[in-house]
Amino acid sequence: MSYRTSILDGLDVNVLQQKLQAMQMALLDLQSGAKVATAAYTQADGARSVTYTQANVADLTAAILTVQSQIASLTGIGCVARRRPLRPFFGGRF
């Protein structure tokens, strides 16, 4: 049985990387004050676009972090090897 770990499960890494780049460029445009940023994408039922304004930079940043996390989980990049648990040891010589 597999469990969904992200709303982005099932998307191809290449698609995610393209979307990530578009969102990052939109964020840079917003932060530099260059313009209101629009990110466009296409779904099976047609084209969509989202316009981000200075007021929702936090939402855009959260979306970028979500996509980055999903890409990392799919590619294994940025995964930290977990350490094994410490086991207490009593007695004996040091």
Order of alpha helices (4+ residues) and beta strands (2+ residues): alpha-beta-beta-alpha
